[in-house]
Amino acid sequence: MTAPAPTTPRPAPPGNPAGSRSPALQRSLSRSLPRSLGAVLKLFWTGQRNHLLLGAALAAFTVLAGIALLGLSGWFITATAIAGLSAATALAFDVFAPSAGIRFLALTRTAARYGERLVTHDATFAVLAALRERAFRGWAQPGAARRLLLRPARLLFRLTSDIDALDSLYLRILVPAAAALGAALAAGVSLGLVNGWFGLLAGLWLLLAGLGVPALAARRALTPSRRRSSGLETLRQRIIDLTAGQTDLVMTGRMAAAQAGLAAADARLADADNALNRIEARVTAAFSVATALLLTAALLTVAALAESGAIGAPVAAMAVLVALAALEPFAALRRGAMELGRALLAVGRLAPRLVDQSAAPVRQAPADDQVVATLRQVSVRHPGAARPVFADVDLTVGAGERIAIIGASGAGKSTLLALLAGELEATTGEVRNRPASLLTQRTELFQDSWRGNLQLAAPQANDATLMAALTAASLDDVIRGRSTGAMTSPLDAPLGEGGAGLSGGQGRRLALARLLLRDAPLWLLDEPTEALDAATARDVLGCAARLAEGRAVVIATHLRREADLADRLLVMNHGRLTAEARRGEPAFDVLLAGLRPD
Amino acid sequence: MRGNPWPAETGGAPAPLQQRETMTATGRVASAADDAAAAFPAAVAADRFAARQLAVGAAPARQPARKRQHGREDRDAARKAALIQAAATLIWLPQAALIAWAIGGLAHGAPASAMLAPAAGVLGLGLLRAALDALGVRQAFRGARPTLTARRRAACEAIAARSPLDMNRVASGEAAAIVGEQAEAVQAWLSRFQPARMKASIVPLVILACVVPFSWVAGLILLVAAPLIPLFMALIGWRAKAASEAQLVEMGAMNAFLLDRLRGLATIRTLGAVEATATRLRANAETVRRKTMAVLRIAFLSSAVLELFSALGVALVAVYIGFHLLGQLPFGAWGGKLTLAQGLFILLLAPAFFDPLRELSAVWHDKAAGEAAMAALDRLSTPDTAGEALPLPGARQPETPADAAASPFPMGPPLEISLPAGPLAVAAHDLGFRYPGATAHALPEAFSIDIAAGERVALLGPSGDGKSTLLALLAGLAAPQHGVIAIGGQPLNDANVAGLRQRMAWIGQQPHIFTGALEANVSLGRPAPDVGASARQALRWANLADVAANRGGAIIGEGGVGLSGGEALRLALARAAFNHNAGLVLADEPTAHLDRATASAVTESLLDLAEGRTLIVATHDPELAARMDRTIRLAATDAPEERT
């Protein structure tokens, strides 16, 4: 077998050292973990208390029925064997109660198991539904939303894998733990009936070994689970780099190094896997040892008790079989213990998004009725950045005014729109504006019906209003062509992901129709016709101009055709407004001519 | 061909990505379908391996042999692991015998001291079992993990061996999903499911063989109950399986819905629809939950059947033995009467008889996920069935002498190419190129071009007229179907394309931004006397010093904040400038989608870079074309040339 892990470190393409966290951060994480876990468990608890408890109880009952079935069977066989030695005792022996008991336990065990699976799954689905809703709300908070927009790929991948990891918290950890606890109590009590000390010691041993071993394993598995999770992220990134960056790698002669880097990431992942497997092997062995010890102790104890005449052979058989069955449910905790580390990591990352956060500060409206937005000496500096991305900007947007912000990429146009949209707060200075609606650079349509997509902007709007908005955006012909049947409204026709099935121009117009329904006095258009061909762009811009009638519009652009919509041009350069021109002034045409034609 | 490690099932239609998402989204709660799926009796018995050749891309003949060897070793390791685990399970047989005969002794009034020997035996065997258990878990892992590594490697090699011009090449997101997360399922499948399957086919038979000599009735009860399990599970499960799979796809859609809405969060926020969307998300999830539970009520019946038969099997054995010992059922023990010890022994073995079946059912999910992962990896690793993959020239050749030395394959070192220092001439004659599956030629017929060393040439024409294709052919990113290309007088072929590329600088339309810091994104790990200084110099030259100052050492790319279009292009220029040895600069639409100021800055940088080098630019920007020495129009068959 040839292992592809490179033996000599070669300069791999850039990759961040995965999972390298400062010790301080690690400590603060572990300090906040109990609180995070509390937040997640509270979410579980508040919504589905009864279901969760019932599921755990049924799981415990299933286990108890199993233990009782084996114990009773052992007693029955031994008792019948002794009774069967003479014909008289054989006839007097009551076979009905125990054999009925055995059959009853077999059936109840099955029923309890069926009920357990239904209830626990129902509870899990309910918890997952709540979890997704809360995660969405959490990420929709202004600060979080902006972080998500800045690095969507990584955060969205993390989010889904974290939510998946939390699935196992209840089904794989809490339910088996409840069942195991029940088994320990039941075995302790039933063995306690045979002999008090025997029962107490056996119960304690079950708890100690049955819960202690998984707990210890879970603790040990924490670090490898984290390494595994970050290793997988690194591997993912390197695969994306290898696939999407193939041309750049090939042309710089770095493809082999990229492959080696990928193999190294896989090797690190394999290391973490190996560490986890070693722990799992130890847990498996520990359970086997615990079972063997308990069995041996039970055999010796019943032998001593039998010799002293305290118990007979049937009770001895029952005690041994109960001891045998009691540790079995603990084995179900094995996989759960291995997954606890990953679940805790997810808890630590998700919990901050699950707790209610203070609402975003409400933007004040400008005092003047004729003004929709004002910026006074506004600066924005990203944390840790050497210089502000946006510095000392003063701007007043009058009602109904149309402004185009022009400038090279990275000049701060998007920052200005984010400020006006309320996505970003000024580091210093003051922003006041009336409600604003942003048309994002990429058309964002959702996997939903036309109605669902439009009603995002106006939940109460009726079909007539929605159709009117579509007609205004010249989409009425498009949607009529999609009528799904005589009885259903064409508004119920589905739209694919990202508006699949619509052309680029149609998607833009649909997004504009949505803005129209929102009816905000200020529209923010971020490069509205980027990546559209000239004819389509003119069509979309015409539509935008028509629909925006009576509103203030701020367009961020570097294209002449878009800037031509405006009455006032503002030039941004390195985060500052450096020039300004109104339509009719000679400077306006000069600035316009300096922009890129179609 | 027995060497192939992949069971026949993997040959099925590859699971769509949607289904994979379902797996991870609801994998833990997907046991309903698993139980139902466990119904297929074939899976327990079948251990047949299919003969399917796995050829990897344009792999040399050596490669399949290596794979075969991998396969045999994997299979041997899996079998060894399964045998160890089965042996550990079977240790229960002597343990049960010791316990049964010890309690039998108790019933006959044996002294407590008589218990010492069997108790010691149970303990000793128990410790042995613990050791074997641990060994089995380790062995299963050791056998399975290298397969995952090998499969990942094969998939990545295959991805890297396809030309970037290949339209059917896998998208990076899909590749990451398959080779990253989904492939993880391979390990669970090999290390959990395969041993469980072998155990389920060995252990019950051995136990049956131990029970029957004592009592054929007890054996019959077990024998009847065991095959009934898959039978009944199949009867109940078959329809439920289809229904629950459909339902689980809907469960997966819960994740998809969340992701879809989060991707459009800016729009949702600006429309003030956060509350409405959250409510909708919840309502959707609740609907899916109700529907799913309706299906699961049936699907779980199959797992209930497994429980019922194993519990009833134990109960029937216990009741039969009890009545037999009482003398009320005197038959079944081959004419004799069972002793207490024999009866207990049979009772102790009864649950162990069903355990492997239950274990198999518990890991059934690993099978479905593992096979789906294998199929997806196969799809990446094998070229299109139609043979329409476009290979990348020289992909299986070492890129540098160091690579050749480190390579596990006995390939020759890259050819030492003698190229003149300084600018390189480019000549192409009688080129013909057609994309796989396309009927139209991508280049004008029998296209020829001659570019002198140090010349600056624009390939002009509207998009879709083959100028980017021609540029890619000159860079050796795909091989023309006919015709020859020579760079600096050396023919461009598989053997020396890597060496020739070392003398080229490439500026693509959309340069990929690698995960890492900006400086590392310039050097890409290429050797240089002082890498940091050279990278910084290149950044300064490309007017990215400001950006570098703003970002510091922050991570950009997939895991970090991206760059704007203009910044990305300047990064490509910096990358090109880092290579001081380049004698030929190839730039593909460098000014497309840029604002005018940035476009003219890029044009100046490009001309600066071309100083002392040959420059070929594919563009439809007339301002850029006007700055070149010569413009070649690709549009028509009679390619008119104009000199400026």
Boltz contact constraints between the chains, C-beta under 6 A:
constraints:
  - contact:
      token1: [A, 1]
      token2: [B, 73]
      max_distance: 6.0
  - contact:
      token1: [A, 1]
      token2: [B, 146]
      max_distance: 6.0
  - contact:
      token1: [A, 2]
      token2: [B, 408]
      max_distance: 6.0
  - contact:
      token1: [A, 4]
      token2: [B, 153]
      max_distance: 6.0
  - contact:
      token1: [A, 11]
      token2: [B, 525]
      max_distance: 6.0
  - contact:
      token1: [A, 12]
      token2: [B, 525]
      max_distance: 6.0
  - contact:
      token1: [A, 13]
      token2: [B, 514]
      max_distance: 6.0
  - contact:
      token1: [A, 13]
      token2: [B, 524]
      max_distance: 6.0
  - contact:
      token1: [A, 13]
      token2: [B, 525]
      max_distance: 6.0
  - contact:
      token1: [A, 14]
      token2: [B, 514]
      max_distance: 6.0
  - contact:
      token1: [A, 14]
      token2: [B, 516]
      max_distance: 6.0
  - contact:
      token1: [A, 14]
      token2: [B, 520]
      max_distance: 6.0
  - contact:
      token1: [A, 14]
      token2: [B, 521]
      max_distance: 6.0
  - contact:
      token1: [A, 15]
      token2: [B, 515]
      max_distance: 6.0
  - contact:
      token1: [A, 15]
      token2: [B, 516]
      max_distance: 6.0
  - contact:
      token1: [A, 16]
      token2: [B, 555]
      max_distance: 6.0
  - contact:
      token1: [A, 73]
      token2: [B, 318]
      max_distance: 6.0
  - contact:
      token1: [A, 73]
      token2: [B, 347]
      max_distance: 6.0
  - contact:
      token1: [A, 76]
      token2: [B, 322]
      max_distance: 6.0
  - contact:
      token1: [A, 77]
      token2: [B, 321]
      max_distance: 6.0
  - contact:
      token1: [A, 77]
      token2: [B, 322]
      max_distance: 6.0
  - contact:
      token1: [A, 77]
      token2: [B, 343]
      max_distance: 6.0
  - contact:
      token1: [A, 77]
      token2: [B, 344]
      max_distance: 6.0
  - contact:
      token1: [A, 77]
      token2: [B, 347]
      max_distance: 6.0
  - contact:
      token1: [A, 80]
      token2: [B, 322]
      max_distance: 6.0
  - contact:
      token1: [A, 80]
      token2: [B, 325]
      max_distance: 6.0
  - contact:
      token1: [A, 80]
      token2: [B, 326]
      max_distance: 6.0
  - contact:
      token1: [A, 81]
      token2: [B, 325]
      max_distance: 6.0
  - contact:
      token1: [A, 81]
      token2: [B, 340]
      max_distance: 6.0
  - contact:
      token1: [A, 82]
      token2: [B, 107]
      max_distance: 6.0
  - contact:
      token1: [A, 84]
      token2: [B, 325]
      max_distance: 6.0
  - contact:
      token1: [A, 84]
      token2: [B, 326]
      max_distance: 6.0
  - contact:
      token1: [A, 84]
      token2: [B, 327]
      max_distance: 6.0
  - contact:
      token1: [A, 90]
      token2: [B, 326]
      max_distance: 6.0
  - contact:
      token1: [A, 90]
      token2: [B, 327]
      max_distance: 6.0
  - contact:
      token1: [A, 99]
      token2: [B, 319]
      max_distance: 6.0
  - contact:
      token1: [A, 102]
      token2: [B, 315]
      max_distance: 6.0
  - contact:
      token1: [A, 102]
      token2: [B, 318]
      max_distance: 6.0
  - contact:
      token1: [A, 102]
      token2: [B, 319]
      max_distance: 6.0
  - contact:
      token1: [A, 103]
      token2: [B, 315]
      max_distance: 6.0
  - contact:
      token1: [A, 106]
      token2: [B, 311]
      max_distance: 6.0
  - contact:
      token1: [A, 106]
      token2: [B, 312]
      max_distance: 6.0
  - contact:
      token1: [A, 106]
      token2: [B, 315]
      max_distance: 6.0
  - contact:
      token1: [A, 109]
      token2: [B, 311]
      max_distance: 6.0
  - contact:
      token1: [A, 110]
      token2: [B, 304]
      max_distance: 6.0
  - contact:
      token1: [A, 110]
      token2: [B, 307]
      max_distance: 6.0
  - contact:
      token1: [A, 110]
      token2: [B, 308]
      max_distance: 6.0
  - contact:
      token1: [A, 110]
      token2: [B, 311]
      max_distance: 6.0
  - contact:
      token1: [A, 113]
      token2: [B, 307]
      max_distance: 6.0
  - contact:
      token1: [A, 114]
      token2: [B, 300]
      max_distance: 6.0
  - contact:
      token1: [A, 114]
      token2: [B, 304]
      max_distance: 6.0
  - contact:
      token1: [A, 117]
      token2: [B, 300]
      max_distance: 6.0
  - contact:
      token1: [A, 121]
      token2: [B, 29]
      max_distance: 6.0
  - contact:
      token1: [A, 121]
      token2: [B, 296]
      max_distance: 6.0
  - contact:
      token1: [A, 122]
      token2: [B, 293]
      max_distance: 6.0
  - contact:
      token1: [A, 124]
      token2: [B, 29]
      max_distance: 6.0
  - contact:
      token1: [A, 125]
      token2: [B, 289]
      max_distance: 6.0
  - contact:
      token1: [A, 129]
      token2: [B, 282]
      max_distance: 6.0
  - contact:
      token1: [A, 129]
      token2: [B, 285]
      max_distance: 6.0
  - contact:
      token1: [A, 129]
      token2: [B, 286]
      max_distance: 6.0
  - contact:
      token1: [A, 132]
      token2: [B, 258]
      max_distance: 6.0
  - contact:
      token1: [A, 133]
      token2: [B, 278]
      max_distance: 6.0
  - contact:
      token1: [A, 133]
      token2: [B, 281]
      max_distance: 6.0
  - contact:
      token1: [A, 133]
      token2: [B, 282]
      max_distance: 6.0
  - contact:
      token1: [A, 136]
      token2: [B, 278]
      max_distance: 6.0
  - contact:
      token1: [A, 136]
      token2: [B, 281]
      max_distance: 6.0
  - contact:
      token1: [A, 137]
      token2: [B, 278]
      max_distance: 6.0
  - contact:
      token1: [A, 139]
      token2: [B, 262]
      max_distance: 6.0
  - contact:
      token1: [A, 140]
      token2: [B, 274]
      max_distance: 6.0
  - contact:
      token1: [A, 145]
      token2: [B, 265]
      max_distance: 6.0
  - contact:
      token1: [A, 145]
      token2: [B, 269]
      max_distance: 6.0
  - contact:
      token1: [A, 149]
      token2: [B, 266]
      max_distance: 6.0
  - contact:
      token1: [A, 150]
      token2: [B, 561]
      max_distance: 6.0
  - contact:
      token1: [A, 153]
      token2: [B, 558]
      max_distance: 6.0
  - contact:
      token1: [A, 154]
      token2: [B, 559]
      max_distance: 6.0
  - contact:
      token1: [A, 156]
      token2: [B, 259]
      max_distance: 6.0
  - contact:
      token1: [A, 160]
      token2: [B, 255]
      max_distance: 6.0
  - contact:
      token1: [A, 164]
      token2: [B, 24]
      max_distance: 6.0
  - contact:
      token1: [A, 167]
      token2: [B, 28]
      max_distance: 6.0
  - contact:
      token1: [A, 168]
      token2: [B, 28]
      max_distance: 6.0
  - contact:
      token1: [A, 171]
      token2: [B, 28]
      max_distance: 6.0
  - contact:
      token1: [A, 235]
      token2: [B, 180]
      max_distance: 6.0
  - contact:
      token1: [A, 236]
      token2: [B, 176]
      max_distance: 6.0
  - contact:
      token1: [A, 236]
      token2: [B, 180]
      max_distance: 6.0
  - contact:
      token1: [A, 237]
      token2: [B, 515]
      max_distance: 6.0
  - contact:
      token1: [A, 237]
      token2: [B, 558]
      max_distance: 6.0
  - contact:
      token1: [A, 237]
      token2: [B, 559]
      max_distance: 6.0
  - contact:
      token1: [A, 239]
      token2: [B, 175]
      max_distance: 6.0
  - contact:
      token1: [A, 239]
      token2: [B, 176]
      max_distance: 6.0
  - contact:
      token1: [A, 239]
      token2: [B, 179]
      max_distance: 6.0
  - contact:
      token1: [A, 239]
      token2: [B, 180]
      max_distance: 6.0
  - contact:
      token1: [A, 240]
      token2: [B, 172]
      max_distance: 6.0
  - contact:
      token1: [A, 240]
      token2: [B, 176]
      max_distance: 6.0
  - contact:
      token1: [A, 240]
      token2: [B, 558]
      max_distance: 6.0
  - contact:
      token1: [A, 241]
      token2: [B, 514]
      max_distance: 6.0
  - contact:
      token1: [A, 243]
      token2: [B, 159]
      max_distance: 6.0
  - contact:
      token1: [A, 243]
      token2: [B, 172]
      max_distance: 6.0
  - contact:
      token1: [A, 243]
      token2: [B, 175]
      max_distance: 6.0
  - contact:
      token1: [A, 244]
      token2: [B, 172]
      max_distance: 6.0
  - contact:
      token1: [A, 244]
      token2: [B, 512]
      max_distance: 6.0
  - contact:
      token1: [A, 245]
      token2: [B, 512]
      max_distance: 6.0
  - contact:
      token1: [A, 245]
      token2: [B, 514]
      max_distance: 6.0
  - contact:
      token1: [A, 246]
      token2: [B, 164]
      max_distance: 6.0
  - contact:
      token1: [A, 247]
      token2: [B, 164]
      max_distance: 6.0
  - contact:
      token1: [A, 247]
      token2: [B, 508]
      max_distance: 6.0
  - contact:
      token1: [A, 248]
      token2: [B, 511]
      max_distance: 6.0
  - contact:
      token1: [A, 248]
      token2: [B, 512]
      max_distance: 6.0
  - contact:
      token1: [A, 251]
      token2: [B, 501]
      max_distance: 6.0
  - contact:
      token1: [A, 251]
      token2: [B, 506]
      max_distance: 6.0
  - contact:
      token1: [A, 252]
      token2: [B, 524]
      max_distance: 6.0
  - contact:
      token1: [A, 252]
      token2: [B, 526]
      max_distance: 6.0
  - contact:
      token1: [A, 253]
      token2: [B, 399]
      max_distance: 6.0
  - contact:
      token1: [A, 253]
      token2: [B, 502]
      max_distance: 6.0
  - contact:
      token1: [A, 254]
      token2: [B, 524]
      max_distance: 6.0
  - contact:
      token1: [A, 254]
      token2: [B, 525]
      max_distance: 6.0
  - contact:
      token1: [A, 255]
      token2: [B, 160]
      max_distance: 6.0
  - contact:
      token1: [A, 256]
      token2: [B, 399]
      max_distance: 6.0
  - contact:
      token1: [A, 256]
      token2: [B, 403]
      max_distance: 6.0
  - contact:
      token1: [A, 257]
      token2: [B, 525]
      max_distance: 6.0
  - contact:
      token1: [A, 262]
      token2: [B, 156]
      max_distance: 6.0
  - contact:
      token1: [A, 266]
      token2: [B, 149]
      max_distance: 6.0
  - contact:
      token1: [A, 266]
      token2: [B, 152]
      max_distance: 6.0
  - contact:
      token1: [A, 270]
      token2: [B, 145]
      max_distance: 6.0
  - contact:
      token1: [A, 277]
      token2: [B, 141]
      max_distance: 6.0
  - contact:
      token1: [A, 280]
      token2: [B, 137]
      max_distance: 6.0
  - contact:
      token1: [A, 281]
      token2: [B, 134]
      max_distance: 6.0
  - contact:
      token1: [A, 281]
      token2: [B, 137]
      max_distance: 6.0
  - contact:
      token1: [A, 281]
      token2: [B, 138]
      max_distance: 6.0
  - contact:
      token1: [A, 284]
      token2: [B, 133]
      max_distance: 6.0
  - contact:
      token1: [A, 284]
      token2: [B, 134]
      max_distance: 6.0
  - contact:
      token1: [A, 284]
      token2: [B, 137]
      max_distance: 6.0
  - contact:
      token1: [A, 285]
      token2: [B, 130]
      max_distance: 6.0
  - contact:
      token1: [A, 285]
      token2: [B, 133]
      max_distance: 6.0
  - contact:
      token1: [A, 285]
      token2: [B, 134]
      max_distance: 6.0
  - contact:
      token1: [A, 288]
      token2: [B, 129]
      max_distance: 6.0
  - contact:
      token1: [A, 288]
      token2: [B, 130]
      max_distance: 6.0
  - contact:
      token1: [A, 288]
      token2: [B, 133]
      max_distance: 6.0
  - contact:
      token1: [A, 289]
      token2: [B, 130]
      max_distance: 6.0
  - contact:
      token1: [A, 292]
      token2: [B, 123]
      max_distance: 6.0
  - contact:
      token1: [A, 292]
      token2: [B, 126]
      max_distance: 6.0
  - contact:
      token1: [A, 295]
      token2: [B, 122]
      max_distance: 6.0
  - contact:
      token1: [A, 296]
      token2: [B, 119]
      max_distance: 6.0
  - contact:
      token1: [A, 296]
      token2: [B, 122]
      max_distance: 6.0
  - contact:
      token1: [A, 296]
      token2: [B, 123]
      max_distance: 6.0
  - contact:
      token1: [A, 299]
      token2: [B, 115]
      max_distance: 6.0
  - contact:
      token1: [A, 299]
      token2: [B, 119]
      max_distance: 6.0
  - contact:
      token1: [A, 300]
      token2: [B, 115]
      max_distance: 6.0
  - contact:
      token1: [A, 300]
      token2: [B, 119]
      max_distance: 6.0
  - contact:
      token1: [A, 303]
      token2: [B, 112]
      max_distance: 6.0
  - contact:
      token1: [A, 303]
      token2: [B, 115]
      max_distance: 6.0
  - contact:
      token1: [A, 304]
      token2: [B, 112]
      max_distance: 6.0
  - contact:
      token1: [A, 306]
      token2: [B, 106]
      max_distance: 6.0
  - contact:
      token1: [A, 307]
      token2: [B, 112]
      max_distance: 6.0
  - contact:
      token1: [A, 313]
      token2: [B, 106]
      max_distance: 6.0
  - contact:
      token1: [A, 313]
      token2: [B, 107]
      max_distance: 6.0
  - contact:
      token1: [A, 316]
      token2: [B, 106]
      max_distance: 6.0
  - contact:
      token1: [A, 317]
      token2: [B, 103]
      max_distance: 6.0
  - contact:
      token1: [A, 385]
      token2: [B, 550]
      max_distance: 6.0
  - contact:
      token1: [A, 386]
      token2: [B, 549]
      max_distance: 6.0
  - contact:
      token1: [A, 408]
      token2: [B, 595]
      max_distance: 6.0
  - contact:
      token1: [A, 408]
      token2: [B, 597]
      max_distance: 6.0
  - contact:
      token1: [A, 408]
      token2: [B, 598]
      max_distance: 6.0
  - contact:
      token1: [A, 409]
      token2: [B, 564]
      max_distance: 6.0
  - contact:
      token1: [A, 409]
      token2: [B, 565]
      max_distance: 6.0
  - contact:
      token1: [A, 409]
      token2: [B, 566]
      max_distance: 6.0
  - contact:
      token1: [A, 410]
      token2: [B, 564]
      max_distance: 6.0
  - contact:
      token1: [A, 421]
      token2: [B, 270]
      max_distance: 6.0
  - contact:
      token1: [A, 437]
      token2: [B, 270]
      max_distance: 6.0
  - contact:
      token1: [A, 438]
      token2: [B, 270]
      max_distance: 6.0
  - contact:
      token1: [A, 440]
      token2: [B, 266]
      max_distance: 6.0
  - contact:
      token1: [A, 440]
      token2: [B, 267]
      max_distance: 6.0
  - contact:
      token1: [A, 444]
      token2: [B, 264]
      max_distance: 6.0
  - contact:
      token1: [A, 444]
      token2: [B, 267]
      max_distance: 6.0
  - contact:
      token1: [A, 446]
      token2: [B, 260]
      max_distance: 6.0
  - contact:
      token1: [A, 446]
      token2: [B, 264]
      max_distance: 6.0
  - contact:
      token1: [A, 447]
      token2: [B, 260]
      max_distance: 6.0
  - contact:
      token1: [A, 456]
      token2: [B, 271]
      max_distance: 6.0
  - contact:
      token1: [A, 456]
      token2: [B, 273]
      max_distance: 6.0
  - contact:
      token1: [A, 457]
      token2: [B, 271]
      max_distance: 6.0
  - contact:
      token1: [A, 459]
      token2: [B, 276]
      max_distance: 6.0
  - contact:
      token1: [A, 518]
      token2: [B, 271]
      max_distance: 6.0
  - contact:
      token1: [A, 558]
      token2: [B, 595]
      max_distance: 6.0
  - contact:
      token1: [A, 596]
      token2: [B, 595]
      max_distance: 6.0
  - contact:
      token1: [A, 596]
      token2: [B, 596]
      max_distance: 6.0
